[in-house]
Amino acid sequence: MRLRVEFTTEPFDLDEAPAHALVARAVVEAAELDAVDVGPFGNTAEGGADAVLTAVDTLLRKALEAGATRVSLQVNVIGEGDR
């Protein structure tokens, strides 16, 4: 099964990327995912179910530890295939 996760971390800071946003970016960029798109108002990542779910767990833990007060995310099944 293949998954896509879309996520944002808050609070926003338009002048400088907050620590929780930088940590979240580092987590998805280091994960074994097939596609990662990081932007100022939202981020997406795609890959096998195990890789995406592992990245989501790490992302939630690290972003909250780094000061995020909210993490909004959506996970969608985008296809069948490698686990």
N, C-alpha and C positions, 0 to 999 in steps of 0.2 A: 504494500500500500504506500502511495506517495501522498505527502501532506504539504500544505502551504500554511505558514503562520504569518500573520500580520500583527504588528505590535507597536505600541508607543509607550513611553515612560513619561511621568510627570513628577514634579512641576516643570513647565516649560520655562526656558530662559532664552529670549531671542537674541541677546547680546553674546552669549557664550554657551557652548554645549556643557550642560551640567555633568557631574561625575557619573550619575546613574545612566545617562544616555551614552557616554563613552564606554562604560562597562558593558552595557547591552550590545553595543556595536562590536566590541572586542569578542564577546561570547559567540555571536553568530558568525563572525568572520573566521574564528578559530575552529568552529564546529565542522564536522564532515558533511556539509550540505552541498547540494548541486548548484544552487543559485541563491545569491544574497543581494538585496538592493536596499541600501541604507540612505534615508533622506531626512530632511529637517523636521518633517511632520508625520512620518510613518516609515516603517521598515517592513520588508518581506524577506522570507527565506523559504526555500523548498528543498525537499529531499525525502529519503526513505523515512518511514514512520519512526523507527527507533532513533535515528539521528535527530529528527525534528523534536521528538518528545524529550530526548535527553537535553538538547539545547534549550528548550523551553524551561525545563526544571532549573538548569544552571542560570539562565537569564533571569528568572524570577528571583531566585535566591540572591544573586549578586547585585542586581539592580536595587532591590529593597535594602540590602546591606549598604549600598552606596548612596542611599538617601532618597530613593524614589518613594513618593507617597501614593502613587497609583501606577499600575501597569495594566494597560488595556490590550487584550489580544483576542485574536480569532484564529481558529485552526480549521482548515477545510481539507477534505479529501479531494485530491485532484487526479487520482488515477490508481490503478493497480500496478503492481510490479515488485521490485526489491523491497524487502523489509528492512 
